[in-house]
Amino acid sequence: MNITTALITGASTGIGKELATIHASKGGNLIIVARNESKLNKLKQELEQKYNVKVVIIIKDLSDLNAPQEIYNEVKQLGINIDYLINNAGFGALGKFHEIELARQISMINLNITSLTALTHLFLPEFVQRNNGKILNTSSTASFMPGPLQAVYFATKAYVTFFSNALSEELHNTNITVTNLMPGATESEFGAISGMDKTEMFKETATAYSVALDGYNGMLKGKIDVVSGLKPMQKLMMAMIPFTPKKMILKQVRQMQEVK
């Protein structure tokens, strides 16, 4: 049996934690990355005991631009080959662009875009050399449209979606796949940290497990895009975006993101 190793960022809570659990349940080893050492240690202990797999933890803040290279160096020092690279870490911030602290928004760009890009650039050449590997990037249904009151977050997720899709086509003649996971509102710490938990958009949320399972299975199948966690009305709204005047979309998104 071929044992695969997955590197998962943002693995301490939410979708990342569930992705780690799903991979471990299939007998896979893990490198889990996040800032919260106590949560990672607890998860490591749980997964190793329950599934008899090997879990390595790396404590890093991926809004630090040095973090991707440091993670890569640590993985190389451990002599571990990564089979699945799962770029899941990300955060948002709710409010008008000019009223949110600039440092917070730059950190968001560093985490959601720059570190994801850097980790992919560091590990992908090895995948190409082996002609094998899978990448799963957690984007968002936010990438379908501009996001008034989350201008930077929505824009970062548009980057993740288009970046992932472009890589998928660049690698079309290899055994490497790049899957773009686009969750809707999901039950996780993201809502509370961003402030979205107080808005209409987060009135009904999907479970982190259901979204993680959709993403993981989509990655295994080599799907380009996986949309998960949308209610029927939300699916209809997404389908109508190309046919709806932009001004109307902007107004709808703003209203859904206003704190009631």
NUZA-894170 format. One record per residue: x, y, z of N, C-alpha, C in turn; residue in one letter. Coordinates in Angstrom, 2 decimals. Example, Ala and Ser with C-alpha at 12.3 -4.5 7.8 and 13.67 -1.06 7.14 Angstrom:
VEXKE        nx        ny        nz       cax       cay       caz        cx        cy        cz   r
VEXKE     13.19     -5.69      7.80     12.30     -4.50      7.80     13.20     -3.30      7.80   A
VEXKE     12.85     -2.25      7.08     13.67     -1.06      7.14     12.90      0.03      7.87   S
This chain:
VEXKE        nx        ny        nz       cax       cay       caz        cx        cy        cz   r
VEXKE      0.84     -1.20      0.00      0.00      0.00      0.00      0.87      1.25      0.00   M
VEXKE      0.57      2.19     -0.90      1.34      3.42     -1.01      0.84      4.44      0.00   N
VEXKE      1.69      4.81      0.96      1.31      5.78      1.99      1.67      7.17      1.49   I
VEXKE      0.68      8.04      1.44      0.91      9.41      0.97      1.08     10.35      2.15   T
VEXKE      1.85     11.41      1.92      2.04     12.45      2.92      1.46     13.76      2.41   T
VEXKE      0.61     14.37      3.23      0.00     15.65      2.88      0.54     16.75      3.77   A
VEXKE      0.87     17.89      3.18      1.20     19.09      3.94     -0.02     19.99      3.89   L
VEXKE     -0.55     20.34      5.05     -1.78     21.13      5.13     -1.53     22.38      5.96   I
VEXKE     -1.78     23.55      5.37     -1.67     24.80      6.12     -3.03     25.16      6.71   T
VEXKE     -3.00     25.94      7.79     -4.25     26.31      8.45     -4.95     25.09      9.01   G
VEXKE     -4.16     24.18      9.59     -4.69     22.86      9.97     -5.20     22.79     11.40   A
VEXKE     -5.14     23.88     12.15     -5.50     23.79     13.57     -7.00     23.81     13.81   S
VEXKE     -7.77     24.38     12.86     -9.22     24.50     13.05     -9.93     24.35     11.71   T
VEXKE    -11.26     24.27     11.77    -12.11     24.39     10.59    -11.82     23.39      9.49   G
VEXKE    -11.86     23.88      8.25    -11.70     23.02      7.07    -10.34     22.33      7.09   I
VEXKE     -9.29     23.06      7.49     -7.95     22.47      7.53     -7.84     21.30      8.48   G
VEXKE     -8.43     21.44      9.65     -8.42     20.36     10.63     -9.17     19.14     10.10   K
VEXKE    -10.30     19.39      9.45    -11.08     18.28      8.89    -10.34     17.62      7.73   E
VEXKE     -9.65     18.39      6.92     -8.85     17.81      5.84     -7.76     16.91      6.40   L
VEXKE     -7.13     17.34      7.48     -6.10     16.52      8.13     -6.69     15.22      8.66   A
VEXKE     -7.86     15.32      9.27     -8.51     14.14      9.83     -8.90     13.16      8.73   T
VEXKE     -9.44     13.67      7.63     -9.83     12.81      6.52     -8.61     12.10      5.94   I
VEXKE     -7.52     12.84      5.75     -6.31     12.22      5.19     -5.77     11.14      6.13   H
VEXKE     -5.73     11.44      7.42     -5.25     10.46      8.40     -6.14      9.22      8.43   A
VEXKE     -7.45      9.42      8.28     -8.39      8.29      8.31     -8.15      7.33      7.15   S
VEXKE     -7.49      7.80      6.10     -7.17      6.95      4.96     -5.77      6.36      5.06   K
VEXKE     -5.15      6.57      6.23     -3.82      5.99      6.46     -2.67      6.86      6.00   G
VEXKE     -2.96      8.14      5.72     -1.91      9.02      5.23     -1.18      9.74      6.34   G
VEXKE      0.11     10.00      6.12      0.90     10.79      7.06      0.71     12.28      6.78   N
VEXKE      1.09     13.09      7.76      0.78     14.52      7.67      1.91     15.42      8.15   L
VEXKE      2.01     16.57      7.51      2.71     17.72      8.07      1.66     18.80      8.20   I
VEXKE      1.36     19.20      9.43      0.31     20.19      9.66      0.94     21.50     10.13   I
VEXKE      0.47     22.59      9.53      1.08     23.91      9.74      0.02     24.90     10.22   V
VEXKE      0.34     25.64     11.26     -0.52     26.72     11.75      0.27     27.49     12.81   A
VEXKE     -0.37     28.55     13.34      0.29     29.35     14.38      0.10     28.77     15.77   R
VEXKE     -1.02     28.07     15.98     -1.42     27.66     17.33     -0.79     26.31     17.70   N
VEXKE      0.27     26.37     18.49      1.03     25.15     18.82      0.20     24.17     19.64   E
VEXKE     -0.57     24.67     20.61     -1.33     23.75     21.47     -2.39     23.00     20.67   S
VEXKE     -3.08     23.69     19.76     -4.09     23.02     18.94     -3.46     22.00     18.00   K
VEXKE     -2.31     22.33     17.43     -1.63     21.38     16.54     -1.15     20.16     17.31   L
VEXKE     -0.61     20.37     18.50     -0.15     19.24     19.32     -1.31     18.32     19.70   N
VEXKE     -2.44     18.92     20.02     -3.63     18.13     20.37     -4.10     17.31     19.17   K
VEXKE     -4.13     17.95     18.00     -4.55     17.24     16.79     -3.57     16.13     16.43   L
VEXKE     -2.30     16.40     16.56     -1.26     15.39     16.29     -1.48     14.16     17.16   K
VEXKE     -1.69     14.39     18.45     -1.90     13.29     19.39     -3.14     12.48     19.03   Q
VEXKE     -4.23     13.18     18.72     -5.49     12.50     18.37     -5.34     11.64     17.12   E
VEXKE     -4.74     12.22     16.08     -4.64     11.50     14.81     -3.66     10.33     14.88   L
VEXKE     -2.55     10.52     15.57     -1.57      9.43     15.68     -2.14      8.26     16.47   E
VEXKE     -2.87      8.56     17.54     -3.45      7.50     18.36     -4.59      6.78     17.65   Q
VEXKE     -5.46      7.54     16.99     -6.65      6.95     16.37     -6.34      6.21     15.08   K
VEXKE     -5.42      6.76     14.28     -5.21      6.21     12.93     -3.84      5.59     12.72   Y
VEXKE     -2.98      5.65     13.73     -1.64      5.05     13.64     -0.86      5.61     12.44   N
VEXKE     -0.90      6.93     12.31     -0.15      7.60     11.25      0.90      8.50     11.89   V
VEXKE      1.81      9.01     11.06      2.84      9.92     11.56      2.44     11.35     11.25   K
VEXKE      2.45     12.20     12.27      2.07     13.60     12.10      3.20     14.50     12.59   V
VEXKE      3.70     15.35     11.71      4.72     16.33     12.06      4.04     17.70     12.13   V
VEXKE      4.36     18.48     13.15      3.79     19.82     13.25      4.86     20.87     12.97   I
VEXKE      4.46     21.92     12.27      5.34     23.07     12.02      4.57     24.32     12.43   I
VEXKE      5.13     25.06     13.38      4.48     26.27     13.90      4.96     27.47     13.09   I
VEXKE      4.07     28.01     12.26      4.44     29.17     11.44      3.23     30.08     11.25   K
VEXKE      3.51     31.36     11.16      2.52     32.35     10.78      2.75     32.65      9.30   D
VEXKE      1.82     32.22      8.46      2.02     32.34      7.02      1.79     33.75      6.48   L
VEXKE      1.45     34.69      7.36      1.46     36.09      6.91      2.89     36.65      6.95   S
VEXKE      3.81     35.89      7.54      5.24     36.22      7.52      5.82     35.72      6.20   D
VEXKE      6.38     36.61      5.41      6.85     36.25      4.07      8.03     35.27      4.08   L
VEXKE      8.69     35.11      5.22      9.78     34.13      5.31      9.27     32.72      5.57   N
VEXKE      8.01     32.60      5.98      7.47     31.31      6.43      7.52     30.22      5.36   A
VEXKE      7.12     30.46      4.10      7.14     29.37      3.12      8.52     28.74      2.94   P
VEXKE      9.55     29.56      2.82     10.89     29.00      2.65     11.32     28.23      3.90   Q
VEXKE     10.97     28.76      5.08     11.32     28.06      6.32     10.59     26.72      6.43   E
VEXKE      9.35     26.68      6.01      8.59     25.41      6.01      9.25     24.43      5.05   I
VEXKE      9.56     24.90      3.85     10.18     24.03      2.85     11.51     23.48      3.37   Y
VEXKE     12.34     24.35      3.97     13.63     23.92      4.48     13.46     22.86      5.56   N
VEXKE     12.47     23.04      6.43     12.24     22.08      7.51     11.81     20.72      6.96   E
VEXKE     10.94     20.76      5.95     10.50     19.50      5.32     11.68     18.78      4.69   V
VEXKE     12.57     19.53      4.03     13.76     18.93      3.39     14.70     18.34      4.45   K
VEXKE     14.87     19.07      5.55     15.74     18.57      6.62     15.21     17.27      7.22   Q
VEXKE     13.90     17.12      7.23     13.28     15.90      7.74     13.32     14.77      6.71   L
VEXKE     13.68     15.09      5.48     13.77     14.07      4.43     12.42     13.53      4.00   G
VEXKE     11.39     14.36      4.07     10.02     13.92      3.73      9.64     14.40      2.35   I
VEXKE      9.08     13.51      1.54      8.52     13.88      0.24      7.03     14.17      0.41   N
VEXKE      6.59     15.28     -0.12      5.18     15.67     -0.04      4.45     15.16     -1.28   I
VEXKE      3.35     14.46     -1.08      2.52     13.97     -2.18      1.36     14.90     -2.47   D
VEXKE      0.76     15.45     -1.40     -0.37     16.37     -1.53     -0.01     17.67     -0.83   Y
VEXKE     -0.06     18.77     -1.58      0.13     20.10     -0.99     -1.23     20.75     -0.88   L
VEXKE     -1.67     21.02      0.35     -3.00     21.58      0.58     -2.84     22.97      1.22   I
VEXKE     -2.97     23.99      0.36     -2.87     25.38      0.80     -4.24     25.83      1.28   N
VEXKE     -4.48     25.73      2.58     -5.80     26.00      3.13     -5.86     27.27      3.99   N
VEXKE     -4.73     27.71      4.51     -4.73     28.85      5.43     -5.26     30.11      4.75   A
VEXKE     -6.04     30.89      5.50     -6.54     32.15      4.97     -7.40     32.86      6.01   G
VEXKE     -7.59     34.17      5.85     -8.50     34.88      6.74     -9.09     36.08      6.02   F
VEXKE    -10.18     36.61      6.58    -10.85     37.77      6.00    -11.03     38.86      7.04   G
VEXKE    -11.53     40.00      6.61    -11.83     41.10      7.53    -13.00     41.88      6.96   A
VEXKE    -13.98     42.10      7.80    -15.22     42.75      7.37    -15.19     44.25      7.68   L
VEXKE    -15.58     45.06      6.70    -15.64     46.50      6.90    -15.27     47.24      5.63   G
VEXKE    -15.40     48.55      5.67    -15.01     49.36      4.53    -13.49     49.39      4.42   K
VEXKE    -13.00     49.28      3.20    -11.56     49.18      2.95    -10.77     50.26      3.67   F
VEXKE    -11.22     51.52      3.58    -10.44     52.62      4.14    -10.50     52.68      5.66   H
VEXKE    -11.42     51.88      6.25    -11.55     51.90      7.72    -10.85     50.72      8.39   E
VEXKE    -10.46     49.71      7.62     -9.75     48.55      8.18     -8.25     48.86      8.20   I
VEXKE     -7.62     48.54      9.30     -6.18     48.80      9.45     -5.40     48.23      8.25   E
VEXKE     -4.53     49.04      7.66     -3.78     48.61      6.48     -2.93     47.37      6.78   L
VEXKE     -2.30     47.34      7.95     -1.43     46.20      8.28     -2.20     44.88      8.24   A
VEXKE     -3.46     44.92      8.69     -4.28     43.71      8.67     -4.55     43.27      7.23   R
VEXKE     -4.79     44.22      6.36     -5.09     43.88      4.98     -3.85     43.40      4.23   Q
VEXKE     -2.70     43.97      4.54     -1.45     43.49      3.94     -1.15     42.07      4.42   I
VEXKE     -1.41     41.81      5.71     -1.23     40.45      6.24     -2.14     39.46      5.51   S
VEXKE     -3.36     39.90      5.20     -4.30     39.05      4.49     -3.78     38.70      3.09   M
VEXKE     -3.25     39.70      2.41     -2.67     39.47      1.08     -1.47     38.53      1.18   I
VEXKE     -0.62     38.76      2.18      0.55     37.90      2.37      0.15     36.45      2.61   N
VEXKE     -0.87     36.26      3.44     -1.31     34.90      3.78     -2.09     34.25      2.64   L
VEXKE     -3.11     34.96      2.16     -4.03     34.36      1.18     -3.41     34.20     -0.20   N
VEXKE     -2.49     35.10     -0.55     -1.91     35.08     -1.90     -0.43     34.70     -1.90   I
VEXKE      0.39     35.53     -1.22      1.84     35.41     -1.40      2.39     34.09     -0.87   T
VEXKE      1.99     33.70      0.34      2.52     32.44      0.90      2.00     31.23      0.14   S
VEXKE      0.73     31.27     -0.28      0.18     30.18     -1.09      0.98     30.02     -2.38   L
VEXKE      1.28     31.15     -3.02      2.05     31.12     -4.27      3.45     30.60     -4.03   T
VEXKE      4.08     31.07     -2.96      5.45     30.67     -2.66      5.55     29.18     -2.34   A
VEXKE      4.65     28.66     -1.51      4.67     27.23     -1.19      4.48     26.39     -2.43   L
VEXKE      3.58     26.82     -3.29      3.34     26.09     -4.54      4.60     26.09     -5.40   T
VEXKE      5.26     27.24     -5.48      6.47     27.36     -6.31      7.62     26.53     -5.73   H
VEXKE      7.66     26.40     -4.42      8.74     25.62     -3.79      8.56     24.12     -3.98   L
VEXKE      7.32     23.63     -3.86      7.10     22.19     -3.91      6.77     21.66     -5.31   F
VEXKE      6.22     22.49     -6.18      5.79     22.00     -7.49      6.93     21.44     -8.34   L
VEXKE      8.14     22.03     -8.35      9.21     21.43     -9.16      9.50     19.97     -8.80   P
VEXKE      9.36     19.62     -7.52      9.57     18.22     -7.11      8.46     17.33     -7.65   E
VEXKE      7.23     17.85     -7.64      6.10     17.10     -8.23      6.38     16.85     -9.71   F
VEXKE      6.85     17.88    -10.41      7.13     17.77    -11.84      8.25     16.77    -12.09   V
VEXKE      9.27     16.81    -11.26     10.40     15.89    -11.41      9.94     14.44    -11.24   Q
VEXKE      9.03     14.20    -10.28      8.49     12.85    -10.05      7.33     12.54    -10.98   R
VEXKE      6.82     13.57    -11.64      5.60     13.46    -12.45      4.46     12.87    -11.64   N
VEXKE      4.30     13.38    -10.44      3.25     12.88     -9.55      3.01     13.89     -8.43   N
VEXKE      1.76     14.05     -8.03      1.44     14.94     -6.91      0.11     15.63     -7.12   G
VEXKE     -0.46     16.10     -6.02     -1.74     16.78     -6.08     -1.68     18.05     -5.23   K
VEXKE     -2.30     19.11     -5.75     -2.38     20.38     -5.03     -3.85     20.72     -4.85   I
VEXKE     -4.21     21.09     -3.62     -5.56     21.57     -3.32     -5.43     22.96     -2.71   L
VEXKE     -6.01     23.96     -3.37     -6.00     25.32     -2.85     -7.40     25.70     -2.40   N
VEXKE     -7.53     26.16     -1.16     -8.83     26.59     -0.67     -9.07     28.05     -1.06   T
VEXKE     -9.99     28.23     -2.00    -10.41     29.56     -2.42    -11.75     29.84     -1.73   S
VEXKE    -12.74     30.30     -2.47    -14.04     30.63     -1.90    -15.01     30.94     -3.04   S
VEXKE    -16.30     30.77     -2.77    -17.29     31.25     -3.74    -17.21     32.78     -3.86   T
VEXKE    -16.51     33.42     -2.94    -16.26     34.86     -3.03    -15.48     35.20     -4.30   A
VEXKE    -14.80     34.22     -4.87    -13.97     34.49     -6.05    -14.80     34.69     -7.31   S
VEXKE    -16.13     34.47     -7.22    -17.00     34.66     -8.37    -17.34     36.14     -8.61   F
VEXKE    -17.08     37.00     -7.64    -17.62     38.37     -7.71    -16.79     39.32     -6.85   M
VEXKE    -16.92     40.64     -7.07    -16.30     41.59     -6.16    -17.05     41.59     -4.83   P
VEXKE    -16.38     42.01     -3.76    -16.98     41.92     -2.43    -16.98     43.20     -1.64   G
VEXKE    -17.93     44.09     -1.88    -18.02     45.29     -1.04    -18.12     44.91      0.43   P
VEXKE    -17.36     45.56      1.27    -17.20     45.32      2.71    -16.24     44.17      3.02   L
VEXKE    -15.74     43.50      1.97    -14.60     42.59      2.11    -13.78     42.67      0.82   Q
VEXKE    -13.48     43.90      0.43    -12.87     44.14     -0.88    -11.59     43.34     -1.08   A
VEXKE    -10.71     43.35     -0.09     -9.42     42.67     -0.24     -9.59     41.16     -0.19   V
VEXKE    -10.42     40.67      0.73    -10.61     39.22      0.85    -11.15     38.62     -0.44   Y
VEXKE    -12.21     39.20     -0.99    -12.79     38.66     -2.23    -11.74     38.70     -3.35   F
VEXKE    -10.97     39.78     -3.41     -9.96     39.90     -4.46     -8.86     38.85     -4.30   A
VEXKE     -8.47     38.55     -3.05     -7.44     37.52     -2.85     -7.96     36.16     -3.30   T
VEXKE     -9.23     35.89     -3.06     -9.78     34.59     -3.44     -9.95     34.47     -4.96   K
VEXKE    -10.23     35.60     -5.63    -10.25     35.58     -7.10     -8.86     35.19     -7.63   A
VEXKE     -7.82     35.72     -6.98     -6.46     35.34     -7.36     -6.25     33.84     -7.21   Y
VEXKE     -6.64     33.29     -6.08     -6.43     31.86     -5.81     -7.13     31.01     -6.87   V
VEXKE     -8.36     31.37     -7.21     -9.10     30.60     -8.20     -8.44     30.64     -9.57   T
VEXKE     -8.10     31.83    -10.05     -7.51     31.94    -11.38     -6.09     31.36    -11.43   F
VEXKE     -5.34     31.55    -10.37     -4.00     30.96    -10.27     -4.08     29.43    -10.34   F
VEXKE     -4.99     28.85     -9.55     -5.14     27.40     -9.51     -5.56     26.85    -10.87   S
VEXKE     -6.54     27.51    -11.48     -7.03     27.05    -12.78     -5.95     27.12    -13.85   N
VEXKE     -5.15     28.18    -13.82     -4.08     28.33    -14.81     -3.03     27.23    -14.65   A
VEXKE     -2.65     26.94    -13.40     -1.68     25.86    -13.16     -2.22     24.52    -13.63   L
VEXKE     -3.50     24.30    -13.40     -4.12     23.05    -13.82     -3.90     22.82    -15.32   S
VEXKE     -4.09     23.87    -16.11     -3.90     23.74    -17.56     -2.43     23.63    -17.94   E
VEXKE     -1.56     24.37    -17.23     -0.13     24.27    -17.51      0.37     22.83    -17.32   E
VEXKE     -0.26     22.12    -16.38      0.19     20.75    -16.03     -0.68     19.67    -16.68   L
VEXKE     -1.43     20.05    -17.74     -2.41     19.13    -18.32     -1.80     17.83    -18.85   H
VEXKE     -0.53     17.88    -19.26      0.09     16.69    -19.83      0.98     15.96    -18.83   N
VEXKE      0.70     16.15    -17.52      1.45     15.47    -16.46      0.47     14.68    -15.59   T
VEXKE      1.02     14.00    -14.59      0.20     13.29    -13.61     -0.04     14.14    -12.36   N
VEXKE      0.12     15.45    -12.51     -0.07     16.38    -11.38     -1.39     17.12    -11.60   I
VEXKE     -2.18     17.22    -10.55     -3.45     17.94    -10.65     -3.49     19.09     -9.65   T
VEXKE     -4.22     20.13    -10.03     -4.42     21.29     -9.16     -5.93     21.51     -9.03   V
VEXKE     -6.43     21.40     -7.81     -7.87     21.52     -7.55     -8.14     22.78     -6.74   T
VEXKE     -9.17     23.49     -7.15     -9.55     24.75     -6.51    -10.85     24.52     -5.74   N
VEXKE    -10.78     24.60     -4.40    -11.96     24.39     -3.55    -12.61     25.73     -3.25   L
VEXKE    -13.91     25.83     -3.57    -14.63     27.09     -3.37    -15.81     26.87     -2.42   M
VEXKE    -15.56     26.98     -1.11    -16.66     26.83     -0.14    -17.53     28.08     -0.10   P
VEXKE    -18.80     27.86      0.24    -19.65     28.97      0.63    -19.44     29.23      2.11   G
VEXKE    -20.40     29.85      2.77    -20.29     30.12      4.20    -20.15     28.80      4.96   A
VEXKE    -19.12     28.69      5.75    -18.78     27.44      6.43    -18.61     27.66      7.92   T
VEXKE    -19.08     26.72      8.70    -18.99     26.78     10.15    -17.52     26.60     10.57   E
VEXKE    -16.89     27.69     10.99    -15.47     27.63     11.39    -15.14     28.92     12.13   S
VEXKE    -13.87     29.04     12.56    -13.44     30.26     13.23    -13.38     31.45     12.27   E
VEXKE    -13.38     31.16     10.97    -13.29     32.23      9.98    -14.39     33.28     10.20   F
VEXKE    -15.63     32.81     10.42    -16.75     33.72     10.59    -16.56     34.68     11.74   G
VEXKE    -16.12     34.14     12.88    -15.93     34.98     14.07    -14.76     35.94     13.90   A
VEXKE    -13.66     35.45     13.31    -12.47     36.29     13.17    -12.72     37.42     12.18   I
VEXKE    -13.43     37.12     11.09    -13.69     38.14     10.07    -14.84     39.07     10.44   S
VEXKE    -15.70     38.61     11.36    -16.90     39.37     11.70    -18.11     38.96     10.87   G
VEXKE    -17.91     38.00      9.96    -18.98     37.57      9.07    -20.08     36.79      9.78   M
VEXKE    -19.79     36.28     10.98    -20.79     35.49     11.69    -22.02     36.32     12.09   D
VEXKE    -21.91     37.65     11.99    -23.04     38.53     12.35    -23.82     39.01     11.13   K
VEXKE    -23.55     38.43      9.96    -24.19     38.90      8.73    -25.17     37.86      8.19   T
VEXKE    -25.99     38.31      7.25    -26.98     37.43      6.60    -26.29     36.30      5.85   E
VEXKE    -25.11     36.58      5.30    -24.40     35.58      4.50    -24.05     34.34      5.33   M
VEXKE    -23.86     34.53      6.64    -23.47     33.40      7.51    -24.64     32.92      8.37   F
VEXKE    -25.86     33.25      7.94    -27.03     32.82      8.70    -27.15     31.30      8.69   K
VEXKE    -26.85     30.70      7.53    -26.84     29.24      7.39    -25.48     28.84      6.87   E
VEXKE    -24.82     27.94      7.60    -23.47     27.55      7.21    -23.37     26.05      6.99   T
VEXKE    -22.48     25.66      6.09    -22.16     24.25      5.90    -21.18     23.82      6.99   A
VEXKE    -21.11     22.52      7.26    -20.13     22.04      8.23    -18.75     22.02      7.59   T
VEXKE    -17.74     22.25      8.40    -16.37     22.21      7.89    -16.04     20.82      7.35   A
VEXKE    -16.60     19.79      7.99    -16.32     18.41      7.53    -16.86     18.18      6.12   Y
VEXKE    -18.11     18.61      5.86    -18.70     18.36      4.54    -17.92     19.07      3.45   S
VEXKE    -17.46     20.30      3.73    -16.67     21.05      2.76    -15.31     20.38      2.54   V
VEXKE    -14.67     19.98      3.63    -13.37     19.32      3.53    -13.47     18.02      2.74   A
VEXKE    -14.52     17.26      2.99    -14.70     15.99      2.28    -14.90     16.23      0.78   L
VEXKE    -15.71     17.22      0.44    -15.90     17.55     -0.97    -14.57     17.94     -1.62   D
VEXKE    -13.79     18.76     -0.92    -12.52     19.21     -1.45    -11.52     18.07     -1.59   G
VEXKE    -11.44     17.23     -0.57    -10.48     16.12     -0.59    -10.82     15.14     -1.70   Y
VEXKE    -12.09     14.77     -1.81    -12.50     13.83     -2.86    -12.30     14.43     -4.25   N
VEXKE    -12.58     15.74     -4.37    -12.34     16.42     -5.64    -10.87     16.41     -6.02   G
VEXKE    -10.00     16.61     -5.02     -8.56     16.55     -5.25     -8.14     15.17     -5.75   M
VEXKE     -8.64     14.12     -5.10     -8.28     12.76     -5.50     -8.71     12.46     -6.94   L
VEXKE     -9.84     13.05     -7.33    -10.35     12.84     -8.70     -9.70     13.77     -9.71   K
VEXKE     -8.91     14.73     -9.23     -8.25     15.67    -10.13     -9.17     16.71    -10.71   G
VEXKE    -10.26     17.03    -10.00    -11.19     18.05    -10.49    -10.51     19.42    -10.49   K
VEXKE    -10.92     20.26    -11.43    -10.36     21.62    -11.50    -10.99     22.51    -10.42   I
VEXKE    -12.32     22.48    -10.35    -13.06     23.30     -9.38    -14.01     22.43     -8.57   D
VEXKE    -14.11     22.73     -7.27    -15.09     22.08     -6.40    -15.83     23.17     -5.64   V
VEXKE    -17.12     23.31     -5.91    -17.96     24.26     -5.18    -18.68     23.47     -4.10   V
VEXKE    -18.64     23.95     -2.86    -19.20     23.18     -1.75    -19.93     24.09     -0.77   S
VEXKE    -20.96     23.53     -0.13    -21.61     24.21      0.99    -22.64     25.26      0.62   G
VEXKE    -23.14     25.25     -0.62    -24.13     26.24     -1.02    -25.54     25.69     -0.87   L
VEXKE    -26.43     26.53     -0.36    -27.85     26.20     -0.33    -28.45     26.43     -1.72   K
VEXKE    -29.63     25.83     -2.02    -30.23     25.97     -3.36    -30.35     27.41     -3.84   P
VEXKE    -30.79     28.32     -2.96    -30.93     29.72     -3.36    -29.58     30.35     -3.69   M
VEXKE    -28.55     29.95     -2.94    -27.21     30.48     -3.19    -26.68     29.96     -4.54   Q
VEXKE    -26.97     28.69     -4.83    -26.55     28.12     -6.13    -27.21     28.88     -7.27   K
VEXKE    -28.48     29.21     -7.09    -29.20     29.96     -8.12    -28.58     31.34     -8.30   L
VEXKE    -28.23     31.98     -7.20    -27.62     33.30     -7.26    -26.28     33.25     -8.00   M
VEXKE    -25.48     32.22     -7.71    -24.18     32.07     -8.38    -24.37     31.86     -9.88   M
VEXKE    -25.37     31.05    -10.24    -25.63     30.77    -11.65    -26.06     32.01    -12.41   A
VEXKE    -26.69     32.96    -11.70    -27.22     34.16    -12.35    -26.18     35.28    -12.47   M
VEXKE    -25.04     35.14    -11.81    -24.05     36.22    -11.80    -23.66     36.71    -13.20   I
VEXKE    -23.38     35.81    -14.17    -22.97     36.31    -15.49    -24.05     37.11    -16.21   P
VEXKE    -25.31     36.92    -15.80    -26.42     37.56    -16.50    -27.00     38.76    -15.72   F
VEXKE    -26.39     39.07    -14.59    -26.91     40.13    -13.72    -26.05     41.38    -13.84   T
VEXKE    -26.65     42.55    -13.96    -25.85     43.79    -14.01    -24.93     43.90    -12.79   P
VEXKE    -23.72     44.33    -13.04    -22.73     44.36    -11.96    -23.15     45.23    -10.79   K
VEXKE    -23.80     46.36    -11.09    -24.22     47.24    -10.01    -25.19     46.54     -9.07   K
VEXKE    -26.05     45.69     -9.64    -27.01     44.93     -8.83    -26.29     43.89     -7.97   M
VEXKE    -25.31     43.22     -8.55    -24.53     42.22     -7.79    -23.81     42.90     -6.63   I
VEXKE    -23.18     44.02     -6.90    -22.44     44.74     -5.85    -23.36     45.14     -4.70   L
VEXKE    -24.56     45.60     -5.04    -25.52     45.99     -4.00    -25.95     44.79     -3.18   K
VEXKE    -26.24     43.66     -3.87    -26.68     42.45     -3.16    -25.60     41.94     -2.20   Q
VEXKE    -24.37     41.90     -2.69    -23.26     41.42     -1.85    -23.06     42.34     -0.65   V
VEXKE    -23.11     43.64     -0.90    -22.95     44.59      0.22    -24.03     44.38      1.27   R
VEXKE    -25.27     44.24      0.83    -26.38     44.08      1.77    -26.25     42.78      2.57   Q
VEXKE    -25.77     41.73      1.92    -25.60     40.43      2.62    -24.46     40.48      3.63   M
VEXKE    -23.54     41.44      3.45    -22.39     41.51      4.35    -22.50     42.61      5.40   Q
VEXKE    -23.60     43.32      5.38    -23.80     44.33      6.41    -24.19     43.67      7.73   E
VEXKE    -23.60     44.13      8.79    -23.91     43.58     10.12    -25.29     44.06     10.53   V
VEXKE    -26.18     43.09     10.84    -27.57     43.44     11.19    -27.68     43.77     12.68   K
